[in-house]
Amino acid sequence: MVSVVLLVVVVCALSSVEATTSGKSKFPVPSYYVFGDSYHDAGNNNYLKGTLPKANFSPYGITYFKGVATGRFCDGRIIPDFLAQAVKLPLAKPDHDPTLTLNQEAVCVNYASGGAGILAASTIGPFAGAIPFSTQLSNYENVSRDIIYNFGFDAATLILNDAIYQLNIGTVDLLVYFTVPAYQASSGSVTKFVASLAAAYKDAVTRLYNQGARKVVVFGIGPVYKTPLLRLAISQMTAAKAAAFIKSFDGAIQALNTQLLHLVTSMPADDVTFPMLTMVYIDTYGAVNDMIEDSARYGISDAINACCGAGKFGAAVSCGAKGSKVCKRVSRNLFWDNLHYTESTYKKLFSLYFNGSRYVKPMSLKALCKLLIPGVPY
């Protein structure tokens, strides 16, 4: 089994939609809210102390943000940013940003935190300072109450009911489960653990619904064992142990994704408990795996190594650490650092999700954004 040292390495670790935030959007999306881990974090961890992943140093941010490391675990924009630009809203500020204000025209807030898990118990060790999923939800509930108080019921209904809610979390839970023996022992079998993650996810969507959410996007877990970080760890195992590890890890990912997809189809079907709820599932696993297996079709020349880093798979030396380097053509790499994707990859993925493909169910993000919610005072 991979040692806990792997966790320390972790933390050290094309779309037709090219709209800007200027002008009036054709989409009835007045705001959006982002929850999750480092794949969605827009800089919340910059404002936190303690042991947790951060990306507030060079060369993060070199592509889109003119060399400014915003705290995104990327060379540029991430999925929430592309959605914001598609519907002509400002990029969501981190919830912990002291300059964040509630604007009735565009209440966009990012609660995601690198290192966060679905379960608070997963936010341990080098992730201990991250903001757990449950706390992110509590922070949103505080904001939703402020919106109702500040803008009145009708305006708040439009802002909250017609907003897009993006949830991308669970990778850390699985990483900790499969790399920390004590945590795995206390969590029970893989089946039991995955079920607990899915149950917590349902509770989260229920909380969001009770505070106004009607359009919820659930991102599945990607093929984590194919990231540079895990490729490096697996390469140091015996063939037998590597095969067993991949089988167990990938099996858990597939099981969780299956339950998340079921969640997306079953909750809206419960008209009594969740009337007007619409959910979309993003098959991150399928989309990313397709890019890895058929990289040339996506204009990707390297789908294995980290663009920023050094050593085997570009993962032996973490991005930004002494001795790390940046590849010559960032846009041609699938991975930016040892765990996360390049802006170019996110742009390609967003095109699949927004315009529609087999990787987004039951409708595209564009269709979700255009959807009108009954009872909302447009």
C-alpha positions in Angstrom: 0.0 0.0 0.0 1.2 3.5 -0.8 2.7 5.2 2.3 1.3 8.3 3.9 4.3 10.1 2.3 2.3 10.1 -0.9 -0.1 12.5 0.7 2.6 15.0 1.3 3.5 14.8 -2.3 -0.1 15.4 -3.3 -0.2 18.7 -1.4 3.1 19.9 -2.8 1.7 19.0 -5.7 -11.6 23.5 -27.8 -14.5 25.1 -26.6 -16.7 27.1 -28.9 -17.8 29.1 -25.9 -15.3 32.0 -25.6 -17.6 34.6 -24.2 -16.5 37.4 -21.9 -18.2 38.9 -18.9 -19.3 42.0 -20.8 -22.8 42.5 -22.2 -26.1 40.8 -21.3 -26.2 37.1 -21.1 -28.8 35.1 -23.1 -28.9 32.6 -20.2 -31.2 33.2 -17.1 -28.4 32.5 -14.7 -28.1 35.3 -12.2 -25.4 33.7 -10.1 -23.5 30.5 -9.4 -22.0 28.7 -6.4 -19.0 26.4 -6.4 -18.1 23.6 -3.9 -15.4 21.1 -3.9 -11.7 20.4 -3.6 -8.6 21.5 -5.5 -10.2 21.0 -8.9 -12.6 23.8 -8.1 -10.7 25.9 -5.6 -10.2 29.5 -6.8 -8.1 30.6 -3.9 -9.8 29.9 -0.6 -6.8 28.1 0.7 -4.8 31.3 0.2 -6.6 32.7 3.2 -6.2 29.7 5.5 -3.4 28.8 7.9 -2.1 25.4 8.8 -1.3 22.3 6.8 -3.1 22.2 3.5 -2.4 22.4 -0.2 -1.8 25.8 -1.7 -1.1 27.1 -5.2 -0.4 30.7 -4.5 3.2 30.7 -5.9 4.9 30.7 -9.3 4.4 29.2 -11.9 0.7 28.6 -11.1 -1.4 31.1 -13.0 1.1 31.7 -15.8 -1.3 31.2 -18.7 -4.4 33.3 -18.2 -3.7 35.4 -15.1 -0.5 36.9 -16.5 1.8 35.1 -14.0 -0.4 35.9 -10.9 -0.9 32.7 -8.8 -4.5 33.1 -7.8 -4.7 29.9 -5.8 -6.1 27.8 -8.6 -4.3 24.5 -9.0 -3.8 25.2 -12.7 -1.8 27.3 -15.1 -4.9 29.3 -15.8 -8.7 29.0 -15.7 -10.6 26.0 -14.3 -14.1 24.7 -15.1 -16.1 27.2 -13.0 -14.3 30.0 -14.7 -15.3 28.8 -18.2 -18.9 28.5 -17.1 -18.9 32.0 -15.7 -17.6 33.4 -18.9 -20.1 31.4 -21.0 -23.0 32.9 -19.1 -21.3 36.3 -18.8 -20.9 36.4 -15.1 -17.8 37.5 -13.2 -15.4 34.8 -12.0 -16.6 33.6 -8.6 -14.5 35.0 -5.8 -13.3 32.8 -2.9 -15.7 32.8 0.0 -12.8 33.7 2.3 -11.7 36.7 0.1 -12.2 39.8 2.3 -13.2 41.8 -0.7 -16.2 39.6 -1.5 -19.5 41.5 -1.4 -23.1 40.4 -2.1 -24.2 42.0 -5.4 -27.8 41.5 -6.4 -26.8 41.5 -10.1 -24.2 38.7 -9.8 -23.9 36.8 -6.5 -21.1 34.3 -7.5 -19.2 32.6 -4.7 -16.6 29.9 -4.7 -16.5 27.8 -1.5 -14.1 25.0 -2.7 -10.9 24.2 -0.8 -7.9 22.2 -2.0 -7.6 19.1 0.2 -11.3 19.0 1.2 -13.1 15.7 1.4 -16.8 14.8 1.3 -16.3 13.5 4.8 -14.8 15.7 7.5 -12.8 12.6 8.7 -11.0 12.5 5.4 -9.6 16.0 5.9 -6.6 14.9 7.9 -2.8 15.0 7.9 -1.5 17.3 5.2 -5.2 18.2 4.4 -6.1 19.1 8.0 -6.5 22.8 7.3 -8.8 22.5 4.3 -12.5 23.4 4.5 -14.6 20.2 4.6 -17.6 19.8 2.4 -20.0 20.2 5.3 -18.4 23.5 6.3 -18.5 24.8 2.8 -22.3 24.1 2.8 -22.6 25.9 6.1 -20.8 28.9 4.7 -23.3 28.9 1.7 -26.2 28.7 4.1 -25.0 31.8 5.8 -24.8 33.6 2.5 -28.2 32.4 1.3 -29.8 33.8 4.5 -28.0 37.1 3.9 -29.3 37.2 0.4 -32.9 36.8 1.5 -32.4 39.4 4.2 -30.7 42.0 2.0 -32.7 41.6 -1.3 -36.1 40.4 -0.2 -37.9 37.1 -1.1 -38.6 37.7 -4.8 -35.1 38.8 -5.7 -33.6 36.1 -3.5 -35.8 33.5 -5.1 -34.4 34.4 -8.6 -30.8 34.6 -7.3 -30.9 31.3 -5.5 -33.3 29.2 -7.5 -32.0 30.0 -10.9 -28.3 29.8 -9.9 -26.0 27.0 -11.0 -24.5 24.9 -8.2 -21.3 23.0 -9.0 -20.0 20.2 -6.8 -16.7 18.5 -7.5 -15.4 16.5 -4.5 -14.4 13.0 -3.4 -10.9 12.5 -4.7 -9.3 13.3 -1.4 -11.6 10.8 0.4 -10.4 8.0 -1.9 -6.8 9.0 -1.8 -6.8 9.0 2.0 -8.7 5.7 2.2 -6.2 3.9 -0.1 -3.0 5.5 1.3 -3.6 5.7 5.1 -4.0 2.1 6.5 -5.4 3.4 9.8 -8.1 5.4 8.1 -9.1 2.4 5.9 -9.3 0.2 8.9 -11.6 2.6 10.7 -13.7 3.2 7.6 -14.6 -0.4 6.9 -14.9 -2.1 3.6 -14.7 -0.3 0.3 -18.4 -0.9 -0.3 -19.2 0.6 3.1 -16.9 3.5 2.6 -18.3 4.4 -0.8 -21.8 4.1 0.5 -21.0 6.6 3.2 -19.6 9.1 0.6 -22.7 8.8 -1.5 -25.0 9.2 1.5 -23.1 12.3 2.6 -23.4 13.7 -0.9 -27.1 13.2 -0.9 -27.3 15.0 2.4 -25.3 17.9 0.9 -27.7 18.2 -2.1 -30.6 18.1 0.3 -29.1 21.0 2.3 -28.5 23.0 -0.8 -32.1 22.4 -2.0 -33.5 23.5 1.3 -31.6 26.8 0.9 -32.7 27.5 -2.6 -30.7 25.3 -5.0 -32.7 24.0 -8.0 -29.9 23.5 -10.7 -27.2 21.2 -9.4 -24.2 19.9 -11.3 -22.4 16.8 -9.9 -18.9 16.0 -11.1 -17.8 12.4 -11.0 -14.3 11.4 -10.0 -11.7 11.1 -12.7 -9.2 8.3 -13.4 -7.0 9.3 -10.5 -4.7 6.3 -10.8 -3.6 7.7 -14.2 -2.4 11.0 -12.8 1.4 11.6 -12.7 1.3 11.4 -8.9 -0.3 7.9 -8.8 1.7 6.7 -11.8 4.8 7.5 -9.9 3.6 5.8 -6.7 2.5 2.7 -8.7 5.8 2.5 -10.6 7.5 1.9 -7.2 5.4 -1.1 -6.4 5.9 -4.7 -7.4 3.8 -5.8 -10.4 1.4 -7.8 -8.2 0.9 -5.0 -5.7 0.5 -2.4 -8.5 -2.2 -4.5 -10.2 -4.1 -5.0 -6.9 -3.8 -1.3 -6.0 -5.1 -0.2 -9.4 -8.0 -2.7 -9.3 -9.1 -1.6 -5.8 -8.6 2.1 -6.4 -10.3 2.2 -9.8 -13.1 -0.1 -8.6 -13.9 2.4 -5.8 -13.9 5.3 -8.2 -16.3 3.5 -10.5 -18.5 2.5 -7.6 -18.7 6.0 -6.3 -19.4 7.4 -9.8 -22.2 4.9 -10.3 -23.8 6.0 -7.0 -23.4 9.7 -7.9 -25.1 9.1 -11.3 -27.9 7.3 -9.5 -28.2 10.3 -7.1 -28.6 12.6 -10.1 -31.4 10.5 -11.6 -33.2 9.6 -8.4 -33.4 12.8 -6.4 -35.2 14.9 -9.1 -37.5 11.9 -9.7 -38.7 12.4 -6.1 -41.2 15.1 -6.9 -42.7 15.1 -3.4 -39.4 15.8 -1.6 -37.5 17.7 -4.3 -40.0 19.4 -6.6 -38.3 21.5 -9.3 -34.9 20.0 -8.7 -32.8 19.4 -11.8 -29.4 17.7 -11.7 -26.7 17.1 -14.2 -24.0 14.5 -13.9 -20.5 15.1 -15.4 -18.7 11.9 -16.4 -15.2 13.2 -15.6 -13.8 9.7 -15.7 -15.0 9.0 -19.2 -14.0 12.3 -20.6 -10.5 12.4 -19.2 -9.9 8.7 -19.9 -10.9 9.3 -23.5 -8.4 12.2 -23.7 -5.6 9.9 -22.3 -6.4 7.0 -24.6 -7.0 9.1 -27.7 -4.9 12.1 -27.0 -4.0 13.0 -30.6 -7.6 13.5 -31.4 -7.8 16.2 -28.7 -4.6 17.9 -29.8 -2.7 16.6 -26.8 0.9 15.5 -27.2 1.6 14.4 -23.6 -1.2 12.8 -21.6 1.1 11.1 -19.0 3.6 13.5 -17.5 3.0 16.7 -15.5 3.9 19.8 -17.4 5.1 21.5 -14.2 7.5 19.4 -12.1 10.5 17.2 -12.6 11.7 13.6 -12.5 9.7 10.5 -13.4 6.3 11.4 -14.8 7.1 15.0 -13.9 5.9 14.0 -10.4 9.1 13.3 -8.4 9.6 17.0 -7.9 6.4 19.0 -7.2 5.4 22.0 -9.3 7.1 25.1 -8.0 9.5 23.3 -5.8 13.3 23.7 -6.3 14.4 21.9 -9.4 10.9 21.9 -11.1 10.5 23.0 -14.6 7.6 24.0 -16.9 7.1 22.2 -20.3 7.6 24.2 -23.5 4.0 23.8 -24.8 1.7 23.9 -21.8 -1.4 23.8 -24.0 -0.4 20.4 -25.4 -0.2 18.7 -22.0 -3.1 17.1 -20.4 -1.7 17.5 -16.8 -0.4 20.7 -15.4 1.0 19.4 -12.1 1.1 15.9 -10.7 -2.6 15.8 -10.0 -4.4 18.6 -11.9 -5.1 19.5 -15.5 -3.9 22.4 -17.7 -6.2 25.2 -18.6 -6.2 23.9 -22.1 -7.5 20.5 -20.9 -10.2 22.2 -18.8 -11.3 24.2 -21.8 -11.7 21.0 -23.9 -13.6 19.3 -21.1 -15.9 22.3 -20.6 -16.7 22.2 -24.3 -17.9 18.6 -24.0 -19.9 19.4 -20.9 -21.4 22.7 -22.0 -22.3 21.9 -25.6 -23.3 18.3 -24.9 -21.7 14.9 -25.3 -21.9 11.4 -23.9 -20.1 12.7 -20.8 -22.9 14.9 -19.5 -26.3 13.5 -18.5 -29.3 13.9 -18.8 -28.7 17.3 -20.5 -25.8 19.6 -21.4 -24.7 22.5 -19.1 -26.0 24.9 -21.8 -29.5 23.3 -21.6 -29.3 23.5 -17.8 -28.4 27.2 -17.9 -31.3 27.9 -20.3 -33.8 26.0 -18.1 -36.5 28.1 -16.5 -37.6 27.2 -13.0 -41.4 27.3 -12.4 -42.3 29.9 -9.8 -39.2 32.1 -10.2 -40.1 35.8 -10.7 -38.2 36.4 -13.9 
